[in-house]
Amino acid sequence: MKLPGPDHPISIQPNPARVVVSVAGHTIADTGNALTLREADYSAVQYIPRKDVDFSQLERTDHATYCPYKGDCSYYSVLAGGNKSVNAVWSYEDPFPAVAQIREHVAFYPDRVDEITER
């Protein structure tokens, strides 16, 4: 486990905007409680509370990864998105303490969904 610091900063802030994720005309997520995670030089990521995601439109996959800063990561595909949306959604179900705020949240790859809007 690595800790965020000056050489690899991570910040997590509430996003005041409404965040909506859609695929193939279906709203997959809609929340006013997203968290914006900024990590090192990566693009900012919106983490959406699981309670605001329509899991009936997702299917858990066997794909898994590990981040030394956040922990073990599991994935879901968006059924309506076909091949484009395979492993489009990720979740750190038991994140390391430094990023504990993202527990019970998921994030979406922007290029594997049709739209992530902030209103």
Backbone as CSV, one residue per row, in Angstrom:
resi,resn,N_x,N_y,N_z,CA_x,CA_y,CA_z,C_x,C_y,C_z
1,MET,0.853,-1.176,0.000,0.000,0.000,0.000,0.896,1.235,0.000
2,LYS,0.561,2.183,-0.896,1.276,3.453,-0.947,0.336,4.563,-0.489
3,LEU,0.917,5.569,0.139,0.123,6.709,0.596,0.248,7.860,-0.385
4,PRO,-0.868,8.539,-0.669,-0.783,9.731,-1.497,0.128,10.756,-0.832
5,GLY,0.835,11.515,-1.642,1.732,12.537,-1.124,2.138,13.476,-2.241
6,PRO,3.156,14.292,-2.006,3.577,15.275,-3.010,3.956,14.658,-4.361
7,ASP,4.517,13.452,-4.340,4.913,12.819,-5.597,3.740,12.128,-6.303
8,HIS,2.655,11.870,-5.577,1.456,11.249,-6.150,0.232,11.733,-5.353
9,PRO,-0.185,12.985,-5.598,-1.310,13.526,-4.818,-2.651,12.935,-5.239
10,ILE,-3.515,12.771,-4.258,-4.907,12.375,-4.493,-5.785,13.260,-3.621
11,SER,-6.786,13.878,-4.259,-7.756,14.664,-3.495,-9.156,14.200,-3.870
12,ILE,-10.058,14.264,-2.905,-11.455,13.869,-3.114,-12.330,14.982,-2.557
13,GLN,-13.179,15.526,-3.446,-14.058,16.627,-3.053,-15.477,16.356,-3.518
14,PRO,-16.488,16.785,-2.762,-17.867,16.681,-3.251,-18.031,17.510,-4.520
15,ASN,-18.769,16.989,-5.466,-19.077,17.725,-6.696,-20.452,18.361,-6.510
16,PRO,-20.559,19.694,-6.577,-21.856,20.340,-6.366,-22.828,20.147,-7.530
17,ALA,-22.320,19.677,-8.676,-23.169,19.495,-9.857,-23.921,18.171,-9.799
18,ARG,-24.982,18.102,-10.576,-25.682,16.833,-10.797,-24.915,16.088,-11.884
19,VAL,-24.588,14.830,-11.661,-23.839,14.022,-12.620,-24.757,12.923,-13.140
20,VAL,-24.860,12.830,-14.476,-25.701,11.839,-15.125,-24.854,11.058,-16.121
21,VAL,-24.976,9.724,-16.071,-24.260,8.842,-16.996,-25.291,8.111,-17.834
22,SER,-25.099,8.115,-19.176,-26.048,7.421,-20.038,-25.322,6.572,-21.075
23,VAL,-26.005,5.494,-21.456,-25.525,4.565,-22.478,-26.723,4.110,-23.299
24,ALA,-26.610,4.222,-24.623,-27.652,3.736,-25.544,-29.048,4.228,-25.148
25,GLY,-29.144,5.482,-24.752,-30.427,6.065,-24.397,-30.937,5.720,-23.015
26,HIS,-30.145,4.978,-22.237,-30.528,4.595,-20.873,-29.725,5.408,-19.865
27,THR,-30.400,5.918,-18.854,-29.701,6.570,-17.757,-29.204,5.466,-16.827
28,ILE,-27.891,5.405,-16.664,-27.276,4.376,-15.825,-27.055,4.902,-14.410
29,ALA,-26.758,6.196,-14.307,-26.518,6.813,-13.002,-26.996,8.251,-13.044
30,ASP,-27.505,8.709,-11.911,-27.999,10.083,-11.790,-27.864,10.470,-10.323
31,THR,-26.998,11.452,-10.055,-26.742,11.808,-8.654,-26.443,13.286,-8.476
32,GLY,-26.752,13.759,-7.310,-26.324,15.076,-6.859,-25.271,14.944,-5.774
33,ASN,-24.748,13.724,-5.613,-23.795,13.443,-4.535,-22.492,12.817,-5.018
34,ALA,-22.059,13.159,-6.223,-20.806,12.603,-6.746,-19.607,13.179,-6.001
35,LEU,-18.550,12.410,-5.999,-17.258,12.855,-5.471,-16.289,12.962,-6.649
36,THR,-15.541,14.053,-6.705,-14.529,14.213,-7.744,-13.186,13.824,-7.161
37,LEU,-12.581,12.784,-7.767,-11.261,12.340,-7.340,-10.242,12.833,-8.356
38,ARG,-9.249,13.539,-7.854,-8.133,14.000,-8.690,-6.891,13.276,-8.205
39,GLU,-6.211,12.614,-9.146,-5.043,11.803,-8.804,-3.891,12.130,-9.738
40,ALA,-2.808,12.625,-9.156,-1.579,12.928,-9.903,-1.929,13.677,-11.190
41,ASP,-1.424,13.201,-12.334,-1.657,13.872,-13.612,-2.828,13.291,-14.405
42,TYR,-3.604,12.393,-13.795,-4.739,11.784,-14.484,-5.910,12.766,-14.543
43,SER,-6.824,12.513,-15.469,-8.048,13.311,-15.544,-8.886,13.075,-14.286
44,ALA,-9.639,14.084,-13.897,-10.532,13.955,-12.740,-11.581,12.886,-13.032
45,VAL,-11.981,12.155,-11.992,-12.955,11.077,-12.116,-14.117,11.342,-11.161
46,GLN,-15.331,11.117,-11.668,-16.531,11.259,-10.847,-16.875,9.906,-10.227
47,TYR,-16.878,9.828,-8.917,-17.296,8.629,-8.198,-18.735,8.846,-7.742
48,ILE,-19.608,7.938,-8.162,-21.042,8.077,-7.939,-21.504,7.076,-6.883
49,PRO,-22.290,7.532,-5.917,-22.787,6.592,-4.901,-23.529,5.421,-5.539
50,ARG,-23.273,4.233,-5.033,-23.910,3.026,-5.572,-25.432,3.132,-5.547
51,LYS,-25.979,3.820,-4.549,-27.437,3.938,-4.433,-28.042,4.749,-5.582
52,ASP,-27.212,5.502,-6.313,-27.684,6.326,-7.423,-27.362,5.715,-8.788
53,VAL,-27.008,4.432,-8.794,-26.664,3.708,-10.019,-27.697,2.606,-10.233
54,ASP,-28.145,2.451,-11.475,-29.107,1.399,-11.810,-28.338,0.104,-12.103
55,PHE,-28.126,-0.694,-11.071,-27.356,-1.928,-11.210,-28.088,-2.989,-12.024
56,SER,-29.383,-2.804,-12.290,-30.093,-3.761,-13.145,-29.574,-3.675,-14.579
57,GLN,-28.890,-2.587,-14.920,-28.340,-2.408,-16.260,-26.853,-2.771,-16.336
58,LEU,-26.310,-3.275,-15.227,-24.897,-3.634,-15.173,-24.736,-5.122,-14.915
59,GLU,-23.607,-5.648,-15.330,-23.272,-7.034,-15.045,-21.833,-7.083,-14.543
60,ARG,-21.654,-7.662,-13.376,-20.306,-7.785,-12.808,-19.472,-8.708,-13.686
61,THR,-18.199,-8.372,-13.865,-17.310,-9.200,-14.678,-16.225,-9.814,-13.788
62,ASP,-15.437,-10.681,-14.367,-14.328,-11.301,-13.641,-13.082,-10.430,-13.644
63,HIS,-13.108,-9.353,-14.411,-11.943,-8.477,-14.514,-11.649,-7.828,-13.155
64,ALA,-10.392,-7.748,-12.796,-9.983,-7.117,-11.531,-8.607,-6.503,-11.722
65,THR,-8.375,-5.398,-11.031,-7.067,-4.747,-11.054,-6.708,-4.338,-9.632
66,TYR,-5.502,-3.843,-9.494,-5.009,-3.403,-8.189,-4.314,-2.062,-8.359
67,CYS,-4.618,-1.132,-7.488,-3.938,0.164,-7.440,-3.232,0.255,-6.094
68,PRO,-1.932,0.531,-6.086,-1.224,0.601,-4.808,-1.693,1.754,-3.916
69,TYR,-2.435,2.706,-4.478,-2.936,3.845,-3.697,-4.383,3.662,-3.241
70,LYS,-5.150,2.833,-3.974,-6.573,2.696,-3.665,-6.984,1.271,-3.287
71,GLY,-6.289,0.263,-3.765,-6.610,-1.116,-3.403,-7.099,-1.949,-4.569
72,ASP,-7.833,-3.021,-4.246,-8.374,-3.937,-5.252,-9.610,-3.337,-5.901
73,CYS,-9.697,-3.523,-7.212,-10.771,-2.905,-7.978,-11.549,-3.977,-8.740
74,SER,-12.875,-3.891,-8.680,-13.739,-4.801,-9.436,-14.464,-4.010,-10.527
75,TYR,-15.001,-4.740,-11.507,-15.554,-4.102,-12.706,-16.932,-4.625,-13.062
76,TYR,-17.664,-3.787,-13.805,-18.976,-4.114,-14.333,-19.036,-3.667,-15.788
77,SER,-19.835,-4.370,-16.571,-20.121,-3.952,-17.940,-21.536,-3.399,-17.982
78,VAL,-21.767,-2.452,-18.903,-23.105,-1.909,-19.123,-23.735,-2.726,-20.247
79,LEU,-24.798,-3.451,-19.934,-25.404,-4.367,-20.892,-25.839,-3.667,-22.180
80,ALA,-26.451,-2.501,-22.065,-26.974,-1.793,-23.237,-25.870,-1.305,-24.169
81,GLY,-24.657,-1.212,-23.678,-23.564,-0.659,-24.476,-22.822,-1.652,-25.336
82,GLY,-23.135,-2.940,-25.197,-22.455,-3.952,-26.004,-20.947,-3.963,-25.767
83,ASN,-20.192,-4.266,-26.813,-18.728,-4.383,-26.689,-18.065,-3.098,-26.218
84,LYS,-18.623,-1.967,-26.589,-18.047,-0.679,-26.188,-18.010,-0.530,-24.670
85,SER,-18.988,-1.103,-23.988,-19.155,-0.861,-22.553,-18.703,-2.015,-21.661
86,VAL,-17.853,-2.896,-22.204,-17.294,-3.979,-21.392,-16.337,-3.378,-20.365
87,ASN,-16.489,-3.759,-19.128,-15.657,-3.245,-18.023,-15.654,-1.715,-17.982
88,ALA,-16.804,-1.120,-18.227,-16.931,0.339,-18.273,-17.019,0.983,-16.898
89,VAL,-17.330,0.177,-15.887,-17.596,0.687,-14.542,-16.632,0.018,-13.579
90,TRP,-16.059,0.807,-12.662,-15.186,0.194,-11.664,-15.545,0.647,-10.267
91,SER,-15.124,-0.174,-9.312,-15.451,0.091,-7.919,-14.354,-0.448,-6.998
92,TYR,-13.951,0.368,-6.058,-13.059,-0.068,-4.984,-13.960,-0.374,-3.797
93,GLU,-14.298,-1.640,-3.616,-15.274,-2.007,-2.607,-14.724,-1.955,-1.193
94,ASP,-13.411,-2.096,-1.068,-12.751,-1.990,0.235,-11.485,-1.148,0.062
95,PRO,-11.660,0.152,-0.220,-10.503,0.992,-0.531,-9.589,1.199,0.678
96,PHE,-8.351,1.540,0.380,-7.399,1.843,1.445,-7.882,3.060,2.229
97,PRO,-7.468,3.195,3.498,-7.955,4.285,4.357,-7.771,5.691,3.773
98,ALA,-6.706,5.933,3.032,-6.456,7.277,2.497,-7.534,7.730,1.520
99,VAL,-8.253,6.774,0.915,-9.318,7.110,-0.036,-10.647,6.459,0.376
100,ALA,-10.843,6.298,1.663,-12.031,5.611,2.185,-13.337,6.249,1.713
101,GLN,-13.316,7.520,1.336,-14.534,8.211,0.890,-15.156,7.549,-0.340
102,ILE,-14.363,6.851,-1.160,-14.915,6.271,-2.386,-15.568,4.901,-2.160
103,ARG,-15.535,4.415,-0.924,-16.267,3.178,-0.604,-17.741,3.408,-0.939
104,GLU,-18.407,2.408,-1.457,-19.823,2.491,-1.840,-20.063,3.451,-3.011
105,HIS,-19.030,3.644,-3.839,-19.135,4.467,-5.042,-18.610,3.674,-6.235
106,VAL,-19.021,4.085,-7.427,-18.485,3.532,-8.670,-18.077,4.676,-9.581
107,ALA,-17.234,4.346,-10.560,-16.811,5.332,-11.556,-16.960,4.723,-12.945
108,PHE,-17.035,5.570,-13.945,-17.261,5.152,-15.324,-16.136,5.656,-16.221
109,TYR,-15.681,4.799,-17.141,-14.740,5.238,-18.171,-15.512,6.089,-19.172
110,PRO,-15.099,7.337,-19.396,-15.833,8.206,-20.325,-15.914,7.668,-21.754
111,ASP,-14.903,6.923,-22.191,-14.916,6.415,-23.563,-15.690,5.107,-23.710
112,ARG,-16.251,4.584,-22.610,-17.019,3.345,-22.676,-18.504,3.558,-22.386
113,VAL,-18.886,4.803,-22.173,-20.290,5.175,-22.045,-20.555,6.265,-23.074
114,ASP,-21.803,6.575,-23.324,-22.109,7.597,-24.319,-21.911,9.009,-23.783
115,GLU,-22.224,9.188,-22.488,-22.152,10.548,-21.963,-22.061,10.557,-20.443
116,ILE,-21.212,11.414,-19.941,-21.165,11.756,-18.514,-21.339,13.273,-18.471
117,THR,-22.480,13.722,-17.980,-22.734,15.159,-17.947,-22.732,15.665,-16.512
118,GLU,-22.309,16.894,-16.384,-22.391,17.612,-15.110,-23.269,18.831,-15.358
119,ARG,-24.341,18.933,-14.575,-25.306,20.036,-14.781,-25.335,20.934,-13.570
